[in-house]
Amino acid sequence: MSEPVFVPNIDEKSMQDPVLDTVLNVWTLAGEKHYIPITGRSMFPLIRNGDQVLVAHGCAGIRRGEVIVFRHDGKLIAHRVLRISKNEAGHTFLTKGDNVLQFDPPLRANEIVGRVLAIKRGEQQISLDTTIWRITGLFIAIGTLTWMRLYGWGRFFPRRLLGLHSSHLTTFFRRGVQFFLLLVRGAVFIVIRRWKS
């Protein structure tokens, strides 16, 4: 494992795409693992603002439910893989942050930096490359897709069958999705608390 490499907060103003691409390509060719600092709350509570993630570069071996780092609009983003599709053009990845309601645009393999193997918070580190975390991630991915599908289905469900206005039904499903996300966060909190003790 390589020493932690600290990457500045990467956005369109601080680092242009060609420089970012060059750095990431060198890391990928070297076949090493690097720590990348995280900002934001889209993966809260699993990944918090200021955490560092250990990334294995490349997209080989990525599974549904795992957290990956990818490039989007000059930024590096860490989100969970919900579905992997294969077609003539190759693999497409559907991702979403655990703490946000909307999906990311579908990703191609060349946009993926790598998968997150561990999270470092202060002096503590948690490995996501274990059976319990893979099962937890898969549960989150399947549950999220199920709830989002139900939410979408509920928006178009015939009003006459339920006797509700579509706005009531939409509110019901939106709250259901939000409740599910709270349950997911609670489950992750429990696992993290056990990890700390």
Backbone hydrogen bonds in HBPLUS format (Angstrom, degrees):
<---DONOR---> <-ACCEPTOR-->    atom                        ^
c    i                          cat <-CA-CA->   ^        H-A-AA   ^      H-
h    n   atom  resd res      DA  || num        DHA   H-A  angle D-A-AA Bond
n    s   type  num  typ     dist DA aas  dist angle  dist       angle   num
A0015-MET N   A0011-ASP O   3.14 MM   4  6.10 158.6  2.19 162.7 165.7     1
A0019-VAL N   A0016-GLN O   3.09 MM   3  5.55 121.2  2.45 111.4 124.8     2
A0020-LEU N   A0016-GLN O   3.05 MM   4  6.33 168.3  2.07 159.2 162.8     3
A0021-ASP N   A0017-ASP O   2.76 MM   4  5.89 167.6  1.77 159.2 162.9     4
A0022-THR N   A0018-PRO O   2.97 MM   4  6.08 154.4  2.04 140.5 147.2     5
A0023-VAL N   A0019-VAL O   2.97 MM   4  6.25 168.1  1.99 157.7 159.8     6
A0024-LEU N   A0020-LEU O   2.96 MM   4  6.14 171.9  1.97 157.5 159.9     7
A0025-ASN N   A0021-ASP O   2.85 MM   4  5.92 154.4  1.91 146.5 154.1     8
A0026-VAL N   A0022-THR O   2.98 MM   4  6.19 158.5  2.03 151.5 156.5     9
A0027-TRP N   A0023-VAL O   3.06 MM   4  6.34 162.4  2.10 150.4 155.3    10
A0028-THR N   A0024-LEU O   2.89 MM   4  6.09 157.3  1.95 147.2 153.7    11
A0029-LEU N   A0025-ASN O   2.92 MM   4  6.11 164.1  1.94 150.4 154.3    12
A0030-ALA N   A0026-VAL O   2.94 MM   4  6.12 147.5  2.05 145.3 154.6    13
A0031-GLY N   A0027-TRP O   3.15 MM   4  6.40 124.9  2.47 136.7 150.1    14
A0031-GLY N   A0028-THR O   3.04 MM   3  5.16 140.5  2.20  99.0 110.7    15
A0034-HIS N   A0055-VAL O   3.13 MM  21  5.43 151.2  2.22 141.9 146.5    16
A0055-VAL N   A0034-HIS O   2.81 MM  21  5.43 171.1  1.82 152.0 152.9    17
A0036-ILE N   A0053-VAL O   2.85 MM  17  5.33 152.5  1.93 142.8 150.9    18
A0053-VAL N   A0036-ILE O   2.89 MM  17  5.33 165.2  1.91 142.4 144.4    19
A0038-ILE N   A0051-ASP O   2.77 MM  13  5.49 156.7  1.83 171.4 165.4    20
A0050-GLY N   A0038-ILE O   2.84 MM  12  5.55 164.2  1.86 156.9 160.4    21
A0044-PHE N   A0041-ARG O   3.19 MM   3  5.06 169.0  2.20 108.0 109.3    22
A0099-ASN N   A0042-SER O   2.80 MM  57  4.84 165.5  1.82 148.7 143.9    23
A0046-LEU N   A0043-MET O   3.01 MM   3  5.91 111.5  2.49 142.4 145.0    24
A0047-ILE N   A0043-MET O   3.05 MM   4  5.25 169.9  2.06 123.3 126.1    25
A0051-ASP N   A0048-ARG O   2.96 MM   3  5.56 165.9  1.98 140.5 141.5    26
A0052-GLN N   A0120-LYS O   2.97 MM  68  5.07 162.8  2.00 148.3 153.5    27
A0120-LYS N   A0052-GLN O   2.73 MM  68  5.07 171.8  1.73 158.2 160.5    28
A0054-LEU N   A0118-ALA O   2.87 MM  64  5.08 163.9  1.89 139.2 144.5    29
A0117-LEU N   A0054-LEU O   2.74 MM  63  5.49 167.3  1.76 168.4 172.2    30
A0056-ALA N   A0115-ARG O   2.98 MM  59  5.53 163.4  2.01 161.0 160.3    31
A0115-ARG N   A0056-ALA O   3.10 MM  59  5.53 137.4  2.29 151.7 148.2    32
A0058-GLY N   A0113-VAL O   2.83 MM  55  5.75 157.4  1.88 137.3 138.2    33
A0066-GLU N   A0063-ARG O   3.17 MM   3  5.81 164.0  2.20 135.9 138.1    34
A0065-GLY N   A0081-VAL O   2.74 MM  16  5.16 157.1  1.79 142.0 150.0    35
A0081-VAL N   A0066-GLU O   2.82 MM  15  5.64 163.8  1.85 165.1 168.7    36
A0116-VAL N   A0067-VAL O   2.81 MM  49  5.53 176.2  1.81 151.4 152.7    37
A0068-ILE N   A0079-HIS O   2.86 MM  11  5.73 165.5  1.88 167.1 162.6    38
A0079-HIS N   A0068-ILE O   3.03 MM  11  5.73 141.2  2.18 157.2 165.9    39
A0069-VAL N   A0114-GLY O   2.81 MM  45  5.53 164.5  1.84 164.4 167.0    40
A0113-VAL N   A0069-VAL O   2.78 MM  44  5.41 153.1  1.85 139.8 147.7    41
A0114-GLY N   A0069-VAL O   3.30 MM  45  5.53 156.4  2.36 143.6 145.2    42
A0070-PHE N   A0077-ILE O   2.83 MM   7  5.40 153.5  1.90 149.9 157.9    43
A0077-ILE N   A0070-PHE O   2.86 MM   7  5.40 162.7  1.89 156.4 162.4    44
A0071-ARG N   A0111-GLU O   2.88 MM  40  5.43 162.6  1.91 157.9 163.2    45
A0072-HIS N   A0075-LYS O   2.92 MM   3  5.31 154.9  1.98 146.9 153.6    46
A0075-LYS N   A0072-HIS O   2.99 MM   3  5.31 152.7  2.07 111.3 120.1    47
A0080-ARG N   A0096-LYS O   3.06 MM  16  5.53 150.8  2.15 139.3 137.3    48
A0096-LYS N   A0080-ARG O   3.05 MM  16  5.53 144.2  2.18 143.5 154.6    49
A0082-LEU N   A0094-LEU O   2.72 MM  12  5.54 165.3  1.74 158.6 163.4    50
A0083-ARG N   A0094-LEU O   3.37 MM  11  5.13 155.5  2.43 134.3 136.0    51
A0094-LEU N   A0083-ARG O   2.88 MM  11  5.13 170.8  1.89 155.7 157.3    52
A0085-SER N   A0092-THR O   2.82 MM   7  5.10 169.3  1.83 156.4 159.7    53
A0092-THR N   A0085-SER O   2.75 MM   7  5.10 156.3  1.80 149.0 154.3    54
A0087-ASN N   A0090-GLY O   2.98 MM   3  5.33 161.7  2.02 141.4 146.8    55
A0090-GLY N   A0087-ASN O   3.06 MM   3  5.33 155.9  2.12 108.9 116.6    56
A0093-PHE N   A0107-LEU O   2.86 MM  14  4.94 157.3  1.91 136.8 144.5    57
A0107-LEU N   A0093-PHE O   2.86 MM  14  4.94 169.6  1.87 145.5 149.1    58
A0104-ASP N   A0095-THR O   2.90 MM   9  5.52 175.5  1.90 152.9 151.5    59
A0100-VAL N   A0097-GLY O   3.38 MM   3  5.42 165.7  2.40 112.3 110.6    60
A0111-GLU N   A0108-ARG O   3.03 MM   3  5.64 162.9  2.06 119.2 124.7    61
A0112-ILE N   A0109-ALA O   3.17 MM   3  5.48 158.4  2.22 110.0 116.6    62
A0128-LEU N   A0117-LEU O   2.74 MM  11  5.25 155.7  1.80 133.5 140.7    63
A0119-ILE N   A0126-ILE O   2.88 MM   7  5.33 154.5  1.94 149.8 157.9    64
A0126-ILE N   A0119-ILE O   2.87 MM   7  5.33 159.8  1.91 153.2 159.2    65
A0121-ARG N   A0124-GLN O   2.85 MM   3  5.36 156.0  1.91 149.8 157.8    66
A0124-GLN N   A0121-ARG O   3.05 MM   3  5.36 148.1  2.15 138.6 133.2    67
A0134-ARG N   A0130-THR O   2.96 MM   4  6.18 152.3  2.04 150.7 159.2    68
A0135-ILE N   A0131-THR O   2.93 MM   4  6.13 162.3  1.97 154.6 158.8    69
A0136-THR N   A0132-ILE O   2.92 MM   4  6.06 159.3  1.97 143.3 149.8    70
A0137-GLY N   A0133-TRP O   2.86 MM   4  5.92 160.6  1.90 142.8 148.4    71
A0138-LEU N   A0134-ARG O   2.91 MM   4  6.09 155.9  1.96 145.4 152.1    72
A0139-PHE N   A0135-ILE O   2.90 MM   4  6.11 159.5  1.94 150.3 155.9    73
A0140-ILE N   A0136-THR O   2.95 MM   4  6.21 158.1  1.99 149.5 155.4    74
A0141-ALA N   A0137-GLY O   2.91 MM   4  6.15 160.4  1.95 148.9 154.3    75
A0142-ILE N   A0138-LEU O   2.92 MM   4  6.12 172.7  1.93 157.6 159.0    76
A0143-GLY N   A0139-PHE O   2.89 MM   4  5.88 164.0  1.91 148.9 154.4    77
A0144-THR N   A0140-ILE O   2.87 MM   4  5.88 157.4  1.92 146.1 152.5    78
A0145-LEU N   A0141-ALA O   3.08 MM   4  6.27 167.2  2.10 149.7 152.9    79
A0146-THR N   A0142-ILE O   2.96 MM   4  6.13 158.0  2.01 149.3 155.9    80
A0147-TRP N   A0143-GLY O   2.95 MM   4  6.14 169.3  1.96 153.2 155.6    81
A0148-MET N   A0144-THR O   2.92 MM   4  6.06 162.9  1.95 152.4 157.6    82
A0149-ARG N   A0145-LEU O   2.90 MM   4  5.99 150.6  1.99 143.1 151.2    83
A0150-LEU N   A0146-THR O   2.92 MM   4  6.19 158.9  1.97 150.4 156.4    84
A0151-TYR N   A0147-TRP O   2.87 MM   4  6.06 152.6  1.95 145.7 153.8    85
A0152-GLY N   A0148-MET O   2.96 MM   4  6.17 160.8  2.00 144.8 149.3    86
A0153-TRP N   A0149-ARG O   2.78 MM   4  5.96 158.1  1.83 150.4 157.3    87
A0154-GLY N   A0150-LEU O   2.79 MM   4  5.88 155.2  1.85 145.9 152.6    88
A0155-ARG N   A0151-TYR O   3.22 MM   4  6.47 135.9  2.43 139.2 149.4    89
A0156-PHE N   A0153-TRP O   3.09 MM   3  5.50 139.3  2.26 106.0 116.6    90
A0157-PHE N   A0153-TRP O   3.00 MM   4  6.05 111.9  2.48 142.4 160.4    91
A0161-LEU N   A0158-PRO O   3.30 MM   3  5.82 138.1  2.48 108.5 117.3    92
A0162-LEU N   A0159-ARG O   3.20 MM   3  5.51 128.8  2.48 103.7 115.8    93
A0163-GLY N   A0159-ARG O   2.73 MM   4  5.65 140.4  1.88 155.0 168.2    94
A0168-HIS N   A0165-HIS O   2.98 MM   3  5.37 124.4  2.30 107.9 121.5    95
A0169-LEU N   A0165-HIS O   3.09 MM   4  6.45 161.3  2.13 155.6 161.3    96
A0170-THR N   A0166-SER O   2.80 MM   4  5.94 161.4  1.83 151.2 156.5    97
A0171-THR N   A0167-SER O   2.99 MM   4  6.10 158.4  2.04 140.0 146.0    98
A0172-PHE N   A0168-HIS O   2.88 MM   4  6.12 155.4  1.94 146.3 153.4    99
A0173-PHE N   A0169-LEU O   2.97 MM   4  6.28 165.1  1.99 155.9 158.0   100
A0174-ARG N   A0170-THR O   2.84 MM   4  6.00 158.5  1.89 151.1 158.0   101
A0175-ARG N   A0171-THR O   2.94 MM   4  6.07 162.7  1.97 149.5 154.0   102
A0176-GLY N   A0172-PHE O   2.96 MM   4  6.19 145.3  2.08 139.2 149.8   103
A0177-VAL N   A0173-PHE O   2.88 MM   4  6.16 155.6  1.94 151.0 156.1   104
A0178-GLN N   A0174-ARG O   2.94 MM   4  6.22 163.1  1.97 149.7 154.6   105
A0179-PHE N   A0175-ARG O   2.82 MM   4  5.99 154.5  1.88 146.0 153.1   106
A0180-PHE N   A0176-GLY O   2.91 MM   4  6.13 157.1  1.96 146.2 152.5   107
A0181-LEU N   A0177-VAL O   2.92 MM   4  6.22 160.4  1.96 153.4 158.3   108
A0182-LEU N   A0178-GLN O   2.99 MM   4  6.27 147.8  2.09 142.9 151.8   109
A0183-LEU N   A0179-PHE O   2.94 MM   4  6.31 151.2  2.03 148.0 156.1   110
A0184-VAL N   A0180-PHE O   2.90 MM   4  6.25 157.8  1.95 153.7 159.8   111
A0185-ARG N   A0181-LEU O   2.92 MM   4  6.15 165.3  1.94 148.2 152.1   112
A0186-GLY N   A0182-LEU O   2.86 MM   4  6.07 154.2  1.93 145.2 152.9   113
A0187-ALA N   A0183-LEU O   2.88 MM   4  6.18 156.5  1.94 150.8 156.6   114
A0188-VAL N   A0184-VAL O   2.94 MM   4  6.24 160.1  1.98 154.4 159.9   115
A0189-PHE N   A0185-ARG O   2.82 MM   4  6.06 156.4  1.88 149.0 156.1   116
A0190-ILE N   A0186-GLY O   2.99 MM   4  6.27 156.1  2.05 148.3 153.9   117
A0191-VAL N   A0187-ALA O   3.10 MM   4  6.43 161.6  2.13 149.2 153.3   118
A0192-ILE N   A0188-VAL O   2.87 MM   4  6.10 159.7  1.91 152.8 159.0   119
A0193-ARG N   A0189-PHE O   2.83 MM   4  6.04 159.8  1.87 153.9 159.3   120
A0194-ARG N   A0190-ILE O   3.02 MM   4  6.28 155.9  2.08 148.0 154.2   121
A0195-TRP N   A0191-VAL O   2.96 MM   4  6.18 145.0  2.09 141.1 151.3   122
A0195-TRP N   A0192-ILE O   3.08 MM   3  4.89 116.5  2.50  90.1 106.2   123
A0196-LYS N   A0192-ILE O   2.94 MM   4  6.28 147.0  2.05 148.3 156.8   124
A0197-SER N   A0193-ARG O   3.18 MM   4  6.46 143.7  2.32 143.2 151.9   125
